[in-house]
Amino acid sequence: MRNGVAFMLTVIGIAVPAAATAQPTWAGRVDAVREDAKLHAGPFYAKPLLLLKEVGTDSNVFNAAGEQQSDFTMTVAPQIDIWVPVARRALLKTTTGADLVYYAQYESERSIDPQLTLRAEGYLNRIMLFGESAYLNTRQRPNYEIDIRSRHVEDQLTAGANIAISPRLTVEVAARQLAIEYDADAQFDGTALQRTLNRTTDGLYVIARHRLTSLTTVATRVERTRDRFEFSPVRDSTSQRIMPGVEFRPQALIKGAAWVGYRKFMPASPKVLPGFQGLVADLSLSYTLLSATTFGVGYRRDLTYSYEEFQPFFVDQSVGASIRRALGTRFDVMVSADRHRYEYQNIVPLGGPAVPDRLDQTWVYSGSVGYRLGNDGRVGFGASYQERISNTIVFRDYDRLHIGCSMTYGF
C-alpha cells in the first residue's frame, strides 16, 4: 500500500503542470446531485430507495439434493443515499442500507445484513482526489458454490486520484485493500470457512480512458494484487492483469461496458498451488430495438477462491442473456437465462491421493411480468428455476424453484 501511494503521488506530480491552467471539469458532479436528489434539508441531499427483493415460496431452502424443505420467504432492503456538497470543490456521499431476510418456518435462515459505504471527493482543477470505505456484514451465499448462509464481513478501503490529462484523456490511479472474515463457527461440507476463505487483498490499479465520442469511451486497466490468507498461507498469491475495455453511456444505442484481457496468477507456493495464465473478462451490454425491446448479454471469466481444502480455486465462466419487452407505457415482460460454470483446480498433498477433476454447472432461468411505478420503480411477478449439476459429487446436484414478486420504489 505504501508503494501504491508513492506511485499515485508521482503520477499526480507529473500531471499537475499539464492541468494547472485548465478549467474545472468535476463541478458538474455536485450540480447533478442537487438536481437529482429527492430530499433537501440544509447542506444534506438525500434519495431514499425501497427494494422488495423477493416475496414468495422457496421450494428448496437449503439447496438439498435429496428431500427438499420449502418455506415462505421475504427480503426487504431499505436504502438511502445522502450527499453533502462543499461549494463546488468537494462532495461527501454516504450510502447505507440493510437486507432484512425473513423465513416463516426456518428461523435459522433469518438475518439482518447491514452495509455502509462512505465516499469523499475533492476537486482541484482537473484533478479529483477520492477516498472510499465500504462495509458489508451478511449471511447471504457469496456464490453458487457454498449452500449454507454463513455470516461473513467484507471491509474495503480505496484511495486514489482521477486526472484529466486533456479534454478527452483521463487517468485514474488508486490503491485498494479488502479484508474478508468468516465467523469461527461457519462450516460447510466439513470445512471451516474461516480457515480457507479468510484473507486480505491489497493492490494497485491504473485505468486510462480516452473519450472517442460523447457516448463512447475506450479504456485500459492495469492491476496488480496480492492475496494473503490468515489460516492457509499455502494459498497466498500475487496476480497481474491487463484489460482493455470499452464503456458506453446510458444514452448510447448500446449500453454498458465490456472488458477483456489477460491475467497471470502467481502462487507463493508453486509446488503445491497451481498457477494460471489466460483470458479474463467482464462484459455486460444491452441494446434497445425501436424503444420497445431490450436485449442484454453478460459474460464473466476469472478466478474465484473455493472453500475446498484440496481444490483451492476455480475458473468461473458465467454467461447470460435476457430480453425485456415493453407492453405499452407501463407494463413489460422479462425473461433471462444464465449459466455458471466452475472448473476447479487441484492441489495434491504430499503422499496423498490425486483429487479427481471437478466441474460444477449451475443454470438459472427466470421470467416476470412487471408494472412501472413512476420513473424509479417497478413491481413484478414471476418465477425463477435453478439447477446445479456436478460431475464428481452427487450431493452437489439440486434444483430449486422460487415463485413470487419483487418491487423497486424510489421516493
C-alpha positions in Angstrom: 0.0 0.0 0.0 2.9 2.4 0.7 4.4 1.7 -2.7 0.9 2.3 -4.3 0.5 5.7 -2.6 4.0 6.7 -3.7 3.2 5.7 -7.2 0.0 7.7 -7.2 1.8 10.8 -5.9 4.3 10.5 -8.7 1.6 10.3 -11.4 -0.2 13.3 -9.8 3.1 15.3 -9.8 3.6 14.6 -13.5 0.0 15.5 -14.4 -0.4 18.7 -12.3 1.7 21.0 -14.5 -0.3 20.0 -17.6 -3.7 20.5 -15.8 -2.9 23.5 -13.6 -4.3 26.1 -16.1 -7.3 24.1 -17.1 -10.9 24.9 -16.1 -12.7 22.7 -13.5 -14.3 19.6 -15.0 -15.7 17.9 -11.9 -18.1 20.6 -10.7 -20.9 19.1 -12.7 -21.0 16.1 -10.3 -22.1 18.5 -7.5 -24.7 20.1 -9.7 -26.1 16.7 -10.7 -26.6 15.7 -7.1 -28.5 18.9 -6.4 -30.8 18.2 -9.3 -31.4 14.5 -8.8 -31.8 14.3 -5.0 -35.4 13.7 -3.9 -35.0 15.4 -0.5 -33.1 18.5 0.6 -32.5 19.8 4.1 -29.8 22.4 4.8 -26.5 21.0 3.4 -27.9 17.5 3.1 -29.3 16.0 -0.1 -31.0 12.5 0.0 -32.5 9.9 -2.2 -34.4 7.0 -0.4 -35.0 3.7 -2.1 -37.0 0.7 -1.1 -36.3 -2.8 -2.6 -38.6 -5.7 -2.1 -36.1 -8.2 -3.5 -38.3 -11.2 -3.1 -41.5 -12.4 -1.5 -42.9 -15.8 -2.2 -42.2 -19.5 -1.9 -38.7 -21.1 -2.0 -39.0 -24.8 -2.8 -35.5 -25.7 -1.6 -34.4 -23.5 1.3 -31.1 -25.4 1.9 -30.2 -26.4 -1.7 -30.6 -30.0 -0.7 -30.0 -32.8 -3.2 -32.4 -35.2 -1.5 -35.5 -34.3 0.5 -36.3 -30.6 0.0 -37.8 -28.2 2.5 -39.9 -25.3 1.2 -40.9 -22.1 3.0 -42.4 -18.7 2.6 -39.6 -16.1 2.4 -39.3 -12.3 2.1 -36.3 -10.0 1.7 -36.8 -6.2 2.2 -33.9 -3.9 1.5 -34.4 -0.2 2.5 -31.6 2.1 1.4 -30.7 5.8 1.4 -28.1 7.9 -0.4 -27.0 11.1 1.4 -24.8 13.7 -0.2 -23.1 16.8 1.3 -21.7 19.2 -1.3 -19.0 21.6 -0.2 -19.4 24.5 -2.6 -18.2 23.1 -5.9 -14.9 21.8 -4.5 -15.9 18.6 -2.7 -18.6 16.1 -2.3 -19.3 13.7 0.5 -21.6 10.7 0.0 -23.0 8.0 2.3 -25.0 5.0 1.2 -26.5 2.9 4.0 -29.0 0.1 3.9 -29.7 -3.5 5.0 -31.2 -6.7 3.7 -33.9 -7.9 6.1 -34.3 -11.6 5.4 -37.4 -13.4 6.7 -38.3 -17.1 6.6 -41.7 -18.1 8.1 -40.7 -21.6 9.3 -36.9 -21.9 9.4 -35.8 -19.2 11.9 -32.1 -20.2 11.3 -32.2 -18.6 7.9 -33.5 -15.2 9.0 -30.9 -12.4 9.2 -30.2 -8.7 9.1 -27.4 -7.8 6.8 -26.2 -4.2 7.1 -24.0 -2.4 4.6 -22.4 1.1 4.6 -20.4 3.0 2.1 -18.6 6.3 2.7 -17.0 8.3 -0.2 -15.3 11.7 -0.3 -14.2 13.5 -3.4 -12.1 16.7 -3.7 -11.8 18.7 -6.9 -8.6 20.5 -7.8 -9.0 22.0 -11.2 -8.7 18.9 -13.4 -7.7 16.5 -10.6 -10.2 14.7 -8.5 -8.9 13.1 -5.3 -11.2 10.4 -3.7 -11.3 8.0 -0.8 -13.9 5.3 -0.1 -14.7 2.9 2.7 -17.2 0.0 2.1 -18.5 -2.3 4.8 -20.7 -5.4 4.4 -21.9 -7.8 7.1 -24.0 -10.5 5.6 -25.2 -14.1 5.8 -26.1 -14.5 2.2 -24.4 -17.0 -0.1 -21.3 -15.5 -1.8 -21.8 -17.5 -5.0 -23.3 -20.8 -6.3 -20.6 -22.9 -4.6 -21.5 -22.6 -0.9 -25.0 -23.7 0.0 -25.2 -22.5 3.7 -25.9 -19.0 4.7 -22.8 -18.1 6.7 -22.0 -14.8 8.4 -19.0 -13.0 6.9 -17.7 -9.4 6.8 -16.2 -7.6 3.9 -14.3 -4.4 4.7 -12.8 -2.4 1.8 -10.7 0.8 1.6 -9.8 2.7 -1.6 -7.8 5.9 -2.1 -6.8 7.5 -5.4 -7.0 10.2 -7.9 -8.6 10.8 -11.3 -6.6 13.1 -13.5 -7.9 14.9 -16.7 -4.8 15.0 -18.8 -6.7 16.5 -21.7 -10.4 17.1 -22.6 -10.6 13.5 -23.9 -8.0 11.6 -21.8 -8.2 10.8 -18.1 -6.1 8.6 -15.9 -7.4 7.0 -12.7 -4.9 5.5 -10.2 -5.8 4.0 -6.9 -4.7 1.7 -4.1 -7.2 -0.7 -2.6 -7.4 -3.1 0.4 -10.1 -5.7 1.0 -10.4 -7.9 4.1 -12.9 -10.9 4.2 -13.6 -12.7 7.5 -16.0 -15.6 8.2 -17.4 -16.4 11.6 -15.4 -19.1 13.5 -18.4 -21.4 13.6 -19.2 -21.2 9.9 -18.7 -24.7 8.4 -19.7 -26.3 5.1 -19.1 -29.9 4.0 -16.8 -30.4 7.0 -14.6 -27.4 6.2 -14.2 -24.3 8.4 -14.8 -21.4 6.0 -12.7 -19.2 8.2 -9.7 -21.5 7.5 -9.9 -21.5 3.7 -11.5 -18.1 2.9 -10.3 -15.5 5.4 -7.9 -13.3 3.5 -6.7 -9.8 2.9 -6.2 -8.5 -0.7 -4.3 -5.3 -1.4 -3.3 -3.9 -4.7 -2.9 -1.0 -7.1 -4.7 -0.3 -10.3 -4.4 2.3 -13.1 -7.2 3.0 -15.7 -6.5 5.2 -18.7 -9.7 6.3 -20.5 -10.0 8.1 -23.9 -13.3 9.5 -24.9 -14.0 8.7 -28.5 -17.4 10.4 -28.7 -19.8 11.9 -26.2 -21.2 8.4 -25.6 -18.3 6.0 -26.1 -15.0 5.7 -24.1 -12.2 3.2 -24.7 -10.0 2.3 -21.7 -7.2 0.1 -20.5 -7.0 -1.2 -16.9 -3.7 -2.5 -15.4 -3.8 -4.1 -12.0 -1.5 -5.8 -9.5 -3.0 -7.5 -6.4 -1.7 -9.6 -3.6 -3.7 -12.2 -1.6 -2.7 -13.2 1.9 -4.7 -15.9 3.8 -4.8 -15.8 7.6 -5.0 -19.5 8.3 -3.9 -21.0 4.9 -0.7 -19.4 3.8 -0.2 -22.0 1.2 -2.9 -20.2 -0.8 -1.0 -16.8 -0.8 -0.6 -15.4 -4.3 0.1 -12.4 -6.5 -1.8 -11.5 -9.6 -1.2 -9.2 -12.5 -3.8 -8.3 -15.2 -4.2 -6.0 -18.1 -7.7 -5.5 -19.5 -8.6 -3.3 -22.5 -12.2 -2.3 -22.5 -15.0 0.0 -23.9 -17.6 1.9 -21.9 -21.0 3.2 -23.3 -23.0 5.9 -21.6 -26.7 5.1 -20.7 -27.9 7.3 -23.6 -26.0 5.3 -26.2 -27.7 2.8 -28.5 -25.5 0.0 -26.9 -25.3 0.5 -23.1 -22.9 -1.0 -20.5 -19.2 -2.0 -20.6 -17.0 -4.8 -21.9 -13.6 -5.6 -20.5 -11.5 -8.5 -21.9 -7.8 -9.1 -21.1 -5.1 -11.3 -19.6 -4.4 -12.4 -16.0 -1.3 -14.0 -14.6 -1.8 -15.8 -11.2 1.4 -16.5 -9.4 1.2 -18.6 -6.2 3.6 -18.1 -3.3 4.0 -22.0 -3.1 4.0 -23.1 -6.8 4.9 -26.7 -5.9 1.6 -27.0 -4.2 -0.7 -24.5 -5.6 -1.1 -24.4 -9.4 -0.6 -21.2 -11.3 -2.8 -19.7 -14.0 -2.3 -17.6 -17.1 -5.1 -16.8 -19.5 -8.2 -14.9 -20.6 -10.3 -13.0 -18.1 -13.4 -11.0 -19.0 -16.2 -8.9 -17.5 -18.9 -7.9 -20.0 -22.4 -6.5 -19.5 -24.1 -4.9 -22.6 -27.6 -4.2 -23.6 -29.3 -3.0 -26.9 -32.8 -1.5 -27.2 -34.6 -2.0 -30.5 -37.3 0.5 -31.5 -37.6 1.8 -27.9 -39.6 -1.4 -27.0 -37.4 -4.5 -26.8 -34.1 -4.6 -24.9 -31.6 -7.4 -25.4 -28.9 -8.0 -22.7 -25.8 -10.2 -22.6 -23.3 -10.8 -20.0 -20.0 -12.8 -19.7 -17.5 -13.2 -16.9 -14.3 -15.3 -16.7 -12.0 -15.1 -13.8 -10.6 -17.0 -10.8 -12.5 -17.4 -7.6 -11.3 -18.9 -4.3 -13.0 -22.1 -3.2 -13.8 -23.3 0.3 -12.3 -26.7 -0.7 -9.0 -27.7 1.0 -7.6 -29.5 -2.0 -9.3 -27.5 -4.8 -8.4 -24.0 -3.7 -9.8 -22.1 -6.6 -11.9 -22.5 -9.7 -12.2 -20.8 -13.1 -15.6 -19.1 -13.1 -17.2 -18.8 -16.5 -20.6 -17.2 -16.4 -22.7 -16.3 -19.4 -26.2 -15.0 -19.6 -28.8 -13.4 -21.8 -32.0 -11.5 -21.2 -34.9 -9.9 -23.1 -37.2 -7.2 -21.9 -40.3 -6.3 -24.0 -42.4 -3.2 -23.2 -46.1 -3.7 -23.3 -47.5 -0.2 -23.6 -46.1 2.6 -21.4 -46.3 0.8 -18.0 -46.2 -3.0 -18.4 -43.3 -5.1 -19.5 -42.3 -8.8 -19.6 -38.7 -10.1 -18.9 -37.1 -13.5 -19.4 -33.4 -14.5 -18.8 -31.1 -17.5 -18.7 -27.7 -17.7 -17.1 -25.1 -20.5 -16.9 -22.3 -20.5 -14.2 -19.5 -23.0 -15.0 -17.0 -23.7 -12.2 -13.8 -25.5 -13.3 -11.9 -26.5 -10.1 -8.1 -26.5 -10.0 -6.4 -29.3 -7.9 -3.5 -29.5 -5.5 -2.1 -32.9 -4.5 -1.0 -33.2 -0.8 2.4 -34.9 -0.2 1.8 -38.6 0.0 -1.9 -38.3 -0.6 -4.1 -39.5 -3.5 -4.8 -37.4 -6.6 -8.0 -35.4 -6.5 -10.3 -36.1 -9.5 -11.1 -33.2 -11.8 -14.3 -31.4 -10.8 -16.8 -29.4 -12.8 -19.9 -27.8 -11.4 -22.6 -26.1 -13.6 -25.5 -24.0 -12.4 -28.3 -22.9 -14.6 -30.7 -20.1 -13.7 -33.9 -19.4 -15.6 -36.3 -16.6 -14.7 -39.3 -14.7 -16.1 -41.6 -12.0 -14.8 -44.3 -9.6 -15.8 -43.9 -6.1 -14.4 -45.6 -2.7 -13.9 -43.6 0.6 -13.8 -44.2 2.8 -10.8 -43.2 6.3 -11.9 -39.6 6.8 -13.2 -37.8 4.9 -10.5 -40.0 1.9 -9.6 -41.2 -1.4 -10.8 -43.3 -4.2 -9.3 -43.0 -7.6 -10.9 -44.5 -11.1 -10.5 -42.7 -14.2 -11.8 -40.7 -17.3 -11.2 -37.1 -18.5 -11.2 -35.7 -22.0 -11.6 -32.2 -23.0 -10.5 -30.4 -26.3 -11.2 -26.8 -27.4 -10.3 -25.0 -30.4 -11.7 -21.6 -31.7 -10.6 -19.6 -34.4 -12.4 -17.9 -35.7 -9.2 -20.1 -35.1 -6.1 -23.6 -36.4 -6.3 -24.8 -34.4 -3.2 -24.0 -31.2 -5.0 -26.8 -31.8 -7.5 -30.0 -30.0 -6.7 -32.9 -27.9 -8.2 -34.8 -25.0 -6.8 -38.0 -23.1 -7.7 -38.9 -19.7 -6.4 -42.3 -18.1 -7.2 -43.2 -14.6 -6.0 -42.9 -10.9 -6.7 -40.4 -8.1 -6.3 -40.6 -4.4 -6.1 -38.3 -1.4 -6.5 -39.5 2.0 -5.4 -37.7 5.3 -5.3 -39.3 8.0 -3.1 
